[in-house]
Amino acid sequence: MRIKSLLLGSAAALAVVSGAHAADAIVAAEPEAVEYVRVCDAYGTGYFYIPGTETCLKIDGYIRFEADFARGVAGGFGNGSDYDVFTRAQLQFTAKSDTEYGVLTGLIALRTDADSAASRNTFIDVAYLDIAGLRAGYFYSWWDDGLSGETDDLASHSTNHNSIRYQYESGDFYAGISVDELEGTVYTLNGLAGSPTFGPRTNNLGVAGAVGGKVGGFTYQVTGGYDTDTEEGAVRGMITADLGPGTLGLAGVWASGANAYYDNSEWAVAAEYAIKVTDKWKITPAAQYYGHYGLVSKGDFSDDNAWKAGVTLDYQIVDNFYAKATVNYKKVENSEGQTTGYFRLQRSF
């Protein structure tokens, strides 16, 4: 009887132990809390918090299809096809966060141009850091600004550089100064793509500055630049004003000699009138006149003058999708006139 009780007690004990182990084996661990992406509205639309941080990130960009036409536009001036088609994809990442010195910004814009199966390239279009008005990196200078149409020609062929700059902003007013590395910029004879160049410069510096802002229905900007390699500089002024059904734009530029900031002519004036026909249609006729257009040597402009006239059409098909077309005619003294233009479709996101 005692043996029987002992066996029954042992079996019960084993059952309890076995049951405990079985129960432990099927108990699932508590799931970790999922951190959903939070919207960040401190810096405008499109930003969200990077999970686990207080940094806000925005991803945007565009896809562009464009058909260009000009004499010899593909394959070299005067030697190739009169039209060229390419597709561009641009992806931009902007990160912002608050610091004790103000908003810290980092921006990267990646661009891929696909001209043909044999000609595709991806590169950094812009990359910089910015805090408290101080910006350092590879970015477009104030000289890249222009009138709204596609006729004006108010800067040289390279407008983005490795630079460091400071820009002060207060309401509708800003002023700034930058130091630019001008490596790779070139002089191009008569400003024509594919025409003879005088070679790239290496590691020389430039200093540029700008003052601009808005007063009522007027905007203004004065930009200057000095090229230490050529010891030449340029200054440019632009103004726009709301007038009637559109916006009038006027600009003028002068160069002491050919330099990295402006090398198309000794001086030039431009005008346009951007007419807002409807909420979707905009038509912009424009014209520009060049004094002593083109280069006859590395530092000297020619004695020839030139003029250019054209029109640009913008149409907003739907939100974030638009079409643009432009046609321009340029005539240089003692040279044959040239008609250029393009048709573009672009989807932004």
C-alpha positions as CSV (number, residue, x, y, z in Angstrom):
1,M,0.0,0.0,0.0
2,R,2.9,2.3,0.9
3,I,4.6,1.5,-2.4
4,K,1.3,2.2,-4.3
5,S,0.9,5.5,-2.6
6,L,4.5,6.4,-3.4
7,L,4.1,5.6,-7.1
8,L,0.9,7.6,-7.3
9,G,2.5,10.5,-5.6
10,S,5.5,10.4,-7.9
11,A,3.3,10.2,-11.0
12,A,1.3,13.3,-9.8
13,A,4.5,15.2,-9.2
14,L,5.8,14.4,-12.6
15,A,2.4,15.4,-14.2
16,V,2.6,18.8,-12.4
17,V,6.2,19.4,-13.5
18,S,5.5,18.2,-17.1
19,G,2.4,20.4,-17.2
20,A,4.3,23.5,-16.1
21,H,7.0,22.9,-18.7
22,A,4.3,22.5,-21.4
23,A,2.5,25.6,-20.4
24,D,5.8,27.6,-20.4
25,A,6.6,26.4,-24.0
26,I,3.5,27.8,-25.5
27,V,3.4,31.2,-23.9
28,A,4.2,33.8,-26.6
29,A,6.5,36.8,-25.8
30,E,4.8,40.1,-25.6
31,P,5.1,42.0,-28.9
32,E,7.2,45.1,-29.0
33,A,5.4,48.3,-29.6
34,V,5.5,49.5,-33.2
35,E,6.6,53.1,-33.7
36,Y,4.6,54.5,-36.6
37,V,5.9,57.3,-38.7
38,R,4.9,60.7,-37.3
39,V,4.1,63.7,-39.5
40,C,6.4,66.7,-38.9
41,D,4.7,69.9,-39.7
42,A,7.3,72.3,-38.2
43,Y,9.0,72.9,-41.6
44,G,6.2,72.7,-44.0
45,T,4.3,69.9,-45.8
46,G,5.9,66.6,-46.7
47,Y,8.2,66.1,-43.7
48,F,8.0,63.2,-41.3
49,Y,10.1,62.2,-38.3
50,I,12.8,59.6,-38.9
51,P,11.7,56.8,-36.4
52,G,13.6,57.0,-33.1
53,T,14.9,60.6,-33.8
54,E,13.8,64.2,-33.7
55,T,15.0,64.7,-37.2
56,C,12.5,65.5,-39.9
57,L,12.9,64.2,-43.4
58,K,11.3,65.1,-46.7
59,I,11.7,63.1,-49.9
60,D,10.7,64.8,-53.2
61,G,11.8,65.1,-56.8
62,Y,10.6,65.0,-60.4
63,I,10.7,63.1,-63.6
64,R,11.2,65.1,-66.8
65,F,10.9,64.2,-70.5
66,E,12.3,66.8,-72.9
67,A,12.9,67.2,-76.6
68,D,15.4,69.9,-77.6
69,F,15.9,71.4,-81.0
70,A,18.6,73.5,-82.5
71,R,21.1,73.3,-85.4
72,G,23.5,70.5,-84.5
73,V,22.1,70.2,-80.9
74,A,23.1,66.5,-80.8
75,G,26.6,65.4,-81.8
76,G,28.3,68.8,-81.7
77,F,27.5,72.2,-83.1
78,G,26.9,72.1,-86.9
79,N,27.8,68.4,-87.1
80,G,24.9,66.4,-85.5
81,S,21.2,66.0,-85.4
82,D,18.9,69.1,-85.1
83,Y,17.0,67.5,-82.3
84,D,17.8,65.6,-79.1
85,V,15.5,63.8,-76.6
86,F,16.4,63.0,-73.0
87,T,14.8,61.9,-69.8
88,R,15.8,63.1,-66.3
89,A,15.0,61.8,-62.9
90,Q,15.8,63.8,-59.8
91,L,15.4,62.6,-56.2
92,Q,15.9,65.0,-53.3
93,F,16.3,64.3,-49.5
94,T,16.0,67.2,-47.1
95,A,16.7,66.7,-43.3
96,K,15.9,69.3,-40.7
97,S,16.2,69.4,-36.9
98,D,16.1,72.1,-34.3
99,T,19.3,73.0,-32.4
100,E,20.4,75.7,-30.0
101,Y,21.8,77.6,-33.0
102,G,18.7,77.4,-35.1
103,V,17.5,74.9,-37.7
104,L,20.1,72.4,-39.0
105,T,19.5,71.5,-42.6
106,G,21.1,68.8,-44.8
107,L,20.1,68.4,-48.4
108,I,21.1,65.9,-51.1
109,A,19.8,66.0,-54.7
110,L,20.7,63.1,-56.9
111,R,20.2,63.4,-60.7
112,T,20.2,60.9,-63.5
113,D,20.2,62.0,-67.1
114,A,19.4,59.4,-69.8
115,D,20.2,60.8,-73.2
116,S,20.4,57.3,-74.9
117,A,21.2,53.7,-74.1
118,A,24.9,54.6,-74.5
119,S,24.7,57.9,-72.6
120,R,23.4,57.7,-69.1
121,N,24.9,59.3,-66.0
122,T,24.1,59.8,-62.4
123,F,25.6,62.5,-60.3
124,I,25.1,64.8,-57.3
125,D,23.3,67.9,-58.4
126,V,23.3,69.6,-55.0
127,A,24.6,68.5,-51.5
128,Y,25.0,70.9,-48.6
129,L,24.6,71.5,-44.9
130,D,23.1,74.7,-43.5
131,I,22.8,76.2,-40.0
132,A,22.1,79.7,-38.8
133,G,22.6,81.2,-42.3
134,L,25.9,79.4,-42.9
135,R,25.9,77.0,-45.8
136,A,28.7,74.7,-47.0
137,G,28.8,72.2,-49.8
138,Y,28.0,71.9,-53.5
139,F,25.1,74.1,-54.5
140,Y,23.9,76.7,-57.0
141,S,24.9,80.3,-56.5
142,W,22.8,83.4,-56.7
143,W,24.0,83.7,-60.3
144,D,21.7,80.8,-61.1
145,D,18.7,82.9,-60.5
146,G,17.0,84.5,-63.5
147,L,13.8,85.7,-65.0
148,S,10.9,83.3,-65.1
149,G,10.9,82.6,-68.9
150,E,13.4,80.6,-71.0
151,T,14.8,83.4,-73.1
152,D,17.1,85.4,-70.8
153,D,20.8,84.5,-70.6
154,L,22.2,86.2,-67.5
155,A,24.9,83.9,-66.1
156,S,27.9,81.9,-67.3
157,H,27.8,78.2,-68.1
158,S,28.6,77.0,-64.6
159,T,26.5,78.2,-61.7
160,N,27.0,75.6,-59.0
161,H,30.2,75.3,-57.1
162,N,31.8,73.9,-54.0
163,S,31.2,77.0,-51.8
164,I,30.8,78.3,-48.3
165,R,28.5,81.2,-47.8
166,Y,26.7,83.2,-45.2
167,Q,23.2,84.7,-45.9
168,Y,21.4,87.0,-43.5
169,E,17.6,87.0,-43.7
170,S,15.1,89.3,-42.1
171,G,11.5,89.2,-43.3
172,D,11.5,89.9,-47.0
173,F,15.1,91.0,-47.1
174,Y,18.3,89.0,-47.5
175,A,22.0,89.7,-48.0
176,G,24.9,87.3,-48.3
177,I,28.5,86.6,-49.3
178,S,30.1,83.4,-50.6
179,V,33.5,82.0,-51.4
180,D,33.4,79.7,-54.5
181,E,35.8,77.2,-55.8
182,L,35.7,77.8,-59.6
183,E,37.5,74.6,-60.7
184,G,36.3,73.2,-64.0
185,T,34.6,76.4,-65.2
186,V,35.5,77.3,-68.8
187,Y,35.5,80.1,-71.3
188,T,33.3,79.2,-74.3
189,L,33.7,81.1,-77.5
190,N,30.4,82.9,-78.3
191,G,28.6,81.0,-75.6
192,L,27.8,78.1,-78.0
193,A,27.7,74.5,-76.8
194,G,30.3,72.4,-78.6
195,S,32.2,75.4,-79.9
196,P,35.9,76.0,-79.1
197,T,36.7,76.5,-75.4
198,F,39.8,78.0,-73.8
199,G,40.2,75.2,-71.2
200,P,39.2,74.7,-67.6
201,R,40.7,76.6,-64.7
202,T,42.1,74.7,-61.7
203,N,41.3,75.5,-58.0
204,N,41.0,79.2,-58.4
205,L,38.5,81.0,-56.1
206,G,35.8,83.5,-56.6
207,V,33.9,85.8,-54.3
208,A,30.2,86.5,-54.8
209,G,27.6,88.5,-53.0
210,A,23.9,89.3,-53.3
211,V,21.3,91.6,-51.8
212,G,17.6,91.0,-52.5
213,G,14.1,91.0,-51.3
214,K,10.5,91.9,-51.8
215,V,8.6,95.2,-51.3
216,G,4.9,95.0,-52.0
217,G,4.4,93.7,-55.5
218,F,8.1,94.2,-56.4
219,T,11.0,91.8,-56.0
220,Y,14.7,92.8,-56.6
221,Q,18.1,91.3,-56.5
222,V,21.6,92.7,-57.1
223,T,24.4,90.1,-57.5
224,G,28.1,90.5,-57.9
225,G,31.0,88.2,-58.5
226,Y,34.9,88.5,-58.7
227,D,37.0,85.8,-60.3
228,T,40.5,85.8,-58.8
229,D,42.0,83.8,-61.7
230,T,41.0,86.3,-64.4
231,E,41.0,89.3,-62.0
232,E,37.7,90.3,-63.6
233,G,34.2,90.6,-62.2
234,A,30.6,91.1,-63.1
235,V,27.5,92.6,-61.5
236,R,23.8,92.0,-62.3
237,G,20.5,93.5,-61.3
238,M,17.0,92.1,-61.6
239,I,13.6,93.4,-60.7
240,T,10.1,92.1,-61.2
241,A,6.8,93.9,-60.7
242,D,3.1,92.8,-60.7
243,L,1.6,94.8,-63.5
244,G,-1.9,94.2,-65.0
245,P,-2.6,90.5,-65.8
246,G,1.0,89.5,-65.4
247,T,4.5,90.2,-64.1
248,L,7.1,92.4,-65.7
249,G,10.7,91.4,-65.4
250,L,13.8,93.5,-66.2
251,A,17.4,92.6,-65.9
252,G,20.9,94.0,-66.8
253,V,24.4,92.6,-66.4
254,W,27.9,94.0,-67.0
255,A,31.3,92.3,-66.9
256,S,34.7,94.0,-66.7
257,G,36.0,91.1,-68.7
258,A,35.3,87.4,-69.2
259,N,35.0,85.6,-65.9
260,A,33.5,82.5,-64.3
261,Y,30.3,84.4,-63.3
262,Y,29.5,86.0,-66.7
263,D,31.3,85.5,-70.0
264,N,28.7,85.8,-72.7
265,S,29.1,89.5,-73.5
266,E,30.5,92.7,-72.0
267,W,26.9,93.8,-71.1
268,A,23.4,92.8,-71.7
269,V,19.8,93.8,-70.9
270,A,16.7,91.6,-70.8
271,A,13.0,92.1,-70.4
272,E,9.9,89.8,-70.2
273,Y,6.3,89.9,-69.4
274,A,4.8,86.8,-67.8
275,I,1.0,86.8,-68.6
276,K,-1.2,84.7,-66.5
277,V,-3.9,83.9,-69.0
278,T,-5.8,81.4,-66.7
279,D,-5.0,79.6,-63.5
280,K,-3.3,76.9,-65.7
281,W,-1.9,78.9,-68.7
282,K,1.1,81.3,-68.6
283,I,2.6,83.0,-71.7
284,T,5.9,84.8,-71.4
285,P,7.3,86.8,-74.3
286,A,10.9,88.0,-73.7
287,A,13.9,89.6,-75.4
288,Q,17.5,90.3,-74.7
289,Y,20.2,92.5,-76.2
290,Y,23.9,91.8,-75.9
291,G,26.7,94.4,-76.2
292,H,30.0,93.0,-77.5
293,Y,28.8,89.5,-77.6
294,G,31.2,86.5,-77.6
295,L,34.9,86.0,-77.0
296,V,37.7,86.5,-79.5
297,S,40.3,85.4,-77.0
298,K,40.4,84.1,-73.5
299,G,39.8,87.6,-72.0
300,D,38.5,89.8,-74.8
301,F,34.9,90.2,-76.0
302,S,34.2,90.7,-79.7
303,D,33.0,94.0,-81.2
304,D,29.8,92.3,-82.4
305,N,26.4,92.9,-80.8
306,A,23.6,90.4,-80.7
307,W,19.9,90.1,-79.8
308,K,17.5,87.3,-78.8
309,A,13.7,87.0,-78.7
310,G,11.3,84.3,-77.8
311,V,8.2,83.1,-76.1
312,T,7.6,80.4,-73.4
313,L,4.3,78.6,-72.8
314,D,3.6,77.0,-69.4
315,Y,0.5,74.8,-68.9
316,Q,-0.5,73.1,-65.6
317,I,-2.2,69.9,-66.8
318,V,-3.1,68.6,-63.3
319,D,-1.5,69.1,-59.9
320,N,2.2,68.3,-60.0
321,F,2.2,67.7,-63.7
322,Y,2.9,70.4,-66.3
323,A,4.0,71.0,-69.9
324,K,6.4,73.7,-71.0
325,A,7.4,74.8,-74.5
326,T,9.8,77.5,-75.6
327,V,11.0,78.9,-79.0
328,N,13.8,81.5,-79.2
329,Y,15.7,83.1,-82.1
330,K,19.2,84.6,-81.7
331,K,21.0,86.8,-84.2
332,V,24.7,87.8,-83.9
333,E,26.1,90.4,-86.1
334,N,28.0,89.0,-89.1
335,S,26.6,85.5,-88.3
336,E,23.6,83.4,-89.3
337,G,20.6,83.4,-87.0
338,Q,19.8,80.4,-84.9
339,T,16.4,79.1,-83.7
340,T,16.3,77.0,-80.6
341,G,13.7,75.6,-78.3
342,Y,12.3,72.6,-76.4
343,F,9.2,70.8,-75.3
344,R,9.0,69.4,-71.8
345,L,6.7,67.3,-69.7
346,Q,7.4,67.1,-66.0
347,R,5.9,65.3,-63.1
348,S,6.9,66.5,-59.6
349,F,6.3,64.7,-56.3
